Amino acid sequence: MKKRTRRLIFFLFTVVFICGAMVAVVALAFGRGGNLGGGIQLAAPKDLQGLALSVYLNFRASDLTTPASTNTDPITFTIEPGEGLNSIGNRLQSAELVKDPDLFKRYLQYNGLDAGIEAGNFVLNQAMTIPQISKVLQEGKIEELTVTIPEGKRIEEVAEIVASQVPISATEFLKLAQNPIPWKAQYSFLNELPANATLEGYLFPDTYRLPKDNVSAKDLINKMLSNFDKKVTPQLRADAQAAGRTLWDIIRLASIVEREAAVASERPRIAGVYLNRLRDGVALDADPTIQYALGQSRSPGKWWFIGLTQDDYHSVVSPYNTYLNPGLPPGPIANPGLSSIEAAIHPEKHDYYYFRASCAQDGTHRFARTLEEQAANACP
């Protein structure tokens, strides 16, 4: 047999052998995904991409079945609405629940479990393997209660709202909210607060989920402060600093804007009016600050009564009366939402100094540059 013929036969034999081996592997893989040990069975791959991922997961079998630690202390892990798998995996790693967030992600994707993860609270521990954690995230959602805090409420109102929705004492909540000291080590933005300040202004308005069997005022306040820390981004804080204003200044101004603006689109313009006044040393003349000072004294059961008189502007003796005291009030008068905070950081630039409710009674305002224009904007 010629040498060339022998080479051809050897080549064909090799090709047939390799193809046969590949067919065997594919057949085996498509028949079952693989047993990783510990009773963990991978689903059969559905396509070539799944086959490659199956091989990868089998290769990483020991990592999948080895927990990050032996610590069995329970850890409540919260998945936020709309949170992606990358973020979930990274936070699991930060909590030392998994060592390799990418392996966690690949395991869920291969088994089609990624689409089944919903927002909620889950109890995990560091002694759980990736498959065990994945199962809990699919099936072990804690039964929850929700509490919704609207924008523009003062802390006493927030305490009342909380107590009306979940089993948390308004008195307990208010006591914790009036003392920011325990929270300062965890949230650096609170270090700007003066000695007599409360958490007024920083209890971020939103809807919060709490585990039904473990509802506490401390946990809720922590969630609210954490949400503030997340929503008021480093970029927003840098923008405020670049404009020469502290976050404490921003929140005090934003709380006034929140109480004044019924229409969201007007918030930057209203913020601009107050900043023009601050710049020129003119009193803010903000009605909500007087309402805050009066509290329920004028109208029991109501924190924000309607009907200030001309006499109130001069007779209400309080550092919160911005008709008598120039500059911002000594503290926020409510807990503003993000749009009011953004308006205080990025106000509309204009030369308005006054505004009053429009005659349409639709929540909008008429703006004026001079007192004469302000008078002309009065309703008939």
N, C-alpha and C positions, 0 to 999 in steps of 0.2 A: 504493500500500500504506500502510495506516495506520501511524502512528508506533508504536502499541502492538504491532502485529503484528510489525514489524521488530525491536523489542526482544525479543520472545518467540523469534523465529527465531535472533537473535544469541545469546541465552541458551542455547538448546538446542544450537546449534553449539558453543558454548564447553564445555558439559557433555560432549558427545560427544568433543570434542578431548581434554579432560583425562582422561576415562575411557580413551580409546584410548591416550594416553600412559602412563597408569598400567598398563594391560594390557601394553603393550610392555615397560615396565620390569620388571614382575613376571615376564613370560615370559623376559626376558633373565636376570634374577637367578636364577630357578628353573632355568634351563638351565645356568648356571654361576655360581660364587660370585664370580669375578673373578680376573684375573691381577694379582698385586701386583708383578710384576717379579722378577728374580733367580731365575726358575724356581719361584716360590712361587705356588701356585694355591689359592684358597679353595674349600672344598667348597660345593656348591649349598645354599642355604637350604631348610629343610624346612617352615617356617611363616612367618607374618607377623612374629613376634618375631625369627626368624632372618634374615628379609629386612632388618629394621631394623638388626640387628647387622652384617649383610653390608655395608650402606651405610656404617655407621660405620667398619668395618675398612678398606674401600676408601678412605674419606676419610683414614684414618690410615696409608695404605700406606707412605709414606716413613718414618714413625716405626717401623713394624714391620720394615722392611728396613734400618734404620740402627742399627749397634751402639752400645752405650754408650761405647765407647772403641776405640782401636786396639791396646790392650795385649793381647798373646796369651799372657801368663804363665798357666799352668794354675792354677785355683782348685778345690779340692775342696769341693763343696757337699753338705751332708748334709740329707736330708729325714727328719724324725722320724716314727715310727709315728703315724698318726691326724692328722698335721698338715694343716691346711686350706689351701686355695688362697690365701686372703688373707695368711696368715702366710708362705707360701712366696714370694709376690710381694714382700712387704715386705722379707724377708731378702735376696732377690735384688737389690732396690734398695739395701739397706745395703751389700751386697758390690760395688756399682757394676756389676752385671751387666745390669741393666735400668734405664731411666730412669723408666718409667711402669708401676708394678705393676698398675694397673687394666687397662691395655691388654694386658699379658701375660695377665691373668686372662680377659679377654673373648676373646682369640684362642684360648686353650685351650678355653673353654666352647663357642665357636662350632663348632670342629672336633671336639668330643666327646673331647678329649684329657685333660680334667681327671680323669676316672674312671680313667685308665690310669697315673697317677703313683703309684708305690709308694715306701715308705721305703727309704732306701739312700744310698750315697755316689756322687756324680757328678763328673766332671771337666769344668769349664766354663772359659771365659775371657771377658774383657770385650769382645773383638772379635767375639763371636757375636751374631747378631740374635735377636729373640724367637722366630721360627720355628725357628731352629737350636737354641736353648736348649730349646725345647719338644720337639724331636726327641730330643735327648740324654736328657732326663728320661723319655722314653718307652722308649728303646732302649739307652741307654748306661750302664746301672747297672754299677758296678764290682763284680767278684766279691769277696765279703766273707767274713770270718771273724767269729765271735761269741765273746765271753768273758762269762761270768756270774759275778758276785761276790756271794756270800750276805752277809746282814747279820751283824754281830757278829764279824768276823774282824780280827785284828790285822795290821799291815802285812806282817809276815813271811809270814803265811798267805796274804794277798792276792797277794804276789809268787809264792808257790808255786802258787797256783791259776791265776794268769795264765800261768805257764810251762807248766802242764799242758794248757792249752787252745789257746794260740797260740804262734808262734815268737818269744817274747820271753824273754830271759834273766831268771831270778829275781834274780840278782845286780844286773843293770842296773836293773831295776825298783825294787828295794829301795834302791839308791844314790840314785836320783832322788827316791823317796818320803821319804827321810830328810832332804832338804834343801829346805825351803819357800821359801828366799830367791829363787830365780829366778821363782817364781810370784806373789810378792807384788805386783808392779807390775800384774799382770793381774787379780788377785782380791783386792779390798780387804779381804775378810773374814779373810784370812790375816794382816793387819797386827796383829791382837790376839795372835798367837802369841809366846810368850817366845823368847828368843834360842836356847835349846837344843832347841826343839820340832821335831817332824817333821810330816809330813802325816797322822799318825795321827788318825783321827776324821773326816777330810774327804774320804777316798776313797769317794765315795758308792756304796753297793752297788746294782748294777743289771746289766742285760745290755747290753753295748756291741758295736757293729759296727765292724770295722776293715777297711780295704781290703787284700785278700789280698796284693797286690804291694808294699805299703808299710806293713808292721806295725812300730810302734815304741812303746817304753815311754813316750816323751815324749808322743806323740799320745794314748795311752790315759789317762795321768794327766791330761792337759789335758781330755779328755772327762769324766773323773770329777769334776774340780773344777768344770767348767762345769755339770755336772748338779747338783752340790751347790748352786751359785749359783742355779740355776733352781728347784729343789725347795724349798729353804729360802727362802721368799719374803720380800720386804720387810715384809709384814704380820707374819709369824712373828718376824722380827727385831725389829720394833717392839714386839710383844707381850712379847718377852723383856726388852727395854730398859725397858718400862713396869713390869715386875715387879722391876726393879733387878738384872737378871742380864745379863752379857755373853754373846755367842755362844760364847766360849771356855768359860765356865761351863756353858752349856747342853750343849755337845758332850761335855764331861767327864762330866757327870751322865748324859746320854743313853747314853753308851757302857757305863756300869754297868747302867743299866736294860735295855739290849739283852742283856747277858750274864745278867741275873737272870731276865728274863721269858720264859717259854716260851709263854705264852698272851697274845696281843696285847691282849685286853681288860683285863689286869691292869697294863699298863705305866703308865697314869696313876696308879694306886693305889700302885705301887711307887715311882714318882717322888715321890709325896706323902710317903711314909715317909721317904725320904732328905732331902727338903726340910724336914720337921719336925725332923729331927735336926740339919741344918745351922743352922736358925733358932735352936735351943736350945743350940748349941755341943756337941752330943753326937757322939761318933765315929760315922762311917758304918757301921763293922763290915761292910764289903762283901767277901764271899769272893772274887769275881772279881778284885779288885784284888791280892790275895795271889797268885792264880794267874798274873796278869800279871807280877808281880814275879819269880816262880819260873821262868817261861818253860818251857823244856824240861829244866831241870836235874833235876827230880824224875822225869820220864818222857820219855826221849829219843824224839823223833819226834812227840810230842804237846804242843801248846801249852796245852791246857786239860784238865789231868788231874783226875780225881774222887778225893776222899779226903783233904781237908784235915783235919789233926788239931787238937786243942785247943792243942797245943804250937806249931803253925805260927802261930797268931794272935799269938803273942808272940815267937817266935824268928826269924821272917823279917824281917830288918832291911833295910828299903827305904822310901823316901818313898812308895811305892805301897801300903804296908801301912796300910789305913785303920782297923785296930784300934789301931795304935800312934800314928798321926798324925791329928789332927783335920782336918776340912774335906775338900774334894775332893782327889783325887790330883793330882800335878803336871802330868798330861796325860791325854788320853783313853786308855782301855785297849783300844779296838777301834773299828771303823768302824760306827756305828749307822745303822739305816734311818730312814726318815722318821717312822714311827709312834713310835719311841722319842724322836726329837727333838721331835716334837709333844707327847709326854707330859711331857718335861722343861720345855717352855714352858707347857703347860696341864695341870698336875698335878691329880689329884683332891684336893679339900680334905677332910681328915678328921683324926682325932686318933690314928691308928695310929703306933706307933714300932717295931714289930717284925713280922716275917713269917717263916714257915718253910714248907718243902714240905709239901703236904697228904699224908695217908696214902693217898690214892687213886692216887698216883704217875702222875698224868695231866698233870703240868706246872703245876697250879694251886698256890696257896699259901693258908695260913691266916694271917690278920692279927690282931695283938694290940695293945692299948693299954698294957699293963703287962707286967712280967716274969712276974708270976703267970699272966696269960693266955697268954703265950708258952709257959710250962712246961706249961700245961694242954693246949696244942695239939700237944704231942709225940705221936708215934705210939706205941701200946702196944708 
